């Protein structure tokens, strides 16, 4: 079996997009996974996702609960794990 025949029956997969909104300009839009960053900290206060608003250019940072973390990591968003120093 060749590589081409192994993939012959597969369909192309649509890129993952996430709906988001800007608290500054109030615009709503869709962002590709590459436009988002997820930071996972030791607590809910230090776990958040961020992006730049494509409409007004504002840097947006929003809290990310467990479900949001699951969706973003499953959708291919780059993740940074924050470590606390004690």
Residue, then its C-alpha position, 0 to 999 in steps of 0.5 A: x500500500x502506498x502513502x497516497x492510497x492510504x489517504x485516498x479515502x480521507x476528507x480534508x478537515x476544516x481549520x478550527x476557528x473560535x468565536x471571540x469578542x472584544x471588550x473594548x470595541x464590542x466587535x464579535x469575530x472568529x479567530x484561528x487557533x494560531x491567533x490565540x494563546x493559552x496560559x495555564x497557571x496554578x490557579x483559576x486566577x492565573x489561567x487565561x487566554x489572550x489575543x489581539x482584536x482584529x478590529x481595534x488592535x486591543x490586547x485582550x486577556x480573558x479567564x479560561x475555566x476547565x472547559x475553555x482550556x479543553x476546547x482551546x487545547x483540543x483545537x490546537x491553540x499554543x499553550x504556555x504552562x506558568x510555574x510559580x516560584x515559592 
